[in-house]
Amino acid sequence: MPQLNPDPWFAILTFSWLIFLIIIPTKTLNHIMPNELTPVSAEKHKTESWDWPW
């Protein structure tokens, strides 16, 4: 019975896991943040209270 021969199926399993673990994450991580982040200044903005007219 050919289903009991593990040689081709084990190779297919290992190559598919190599693709899932090595190739696909590197391709997807390149698209997550294509632009570099610029740091935001840490200065606090002045907030003024607003008196309601009623």
Secondary structure, 3 states (H helix, E strand, C coil): CHHHCCHHHHHHHHHHHHHHHHHHHHHHHHHHCCCCCCCCCCCCCCCCCCCCCC
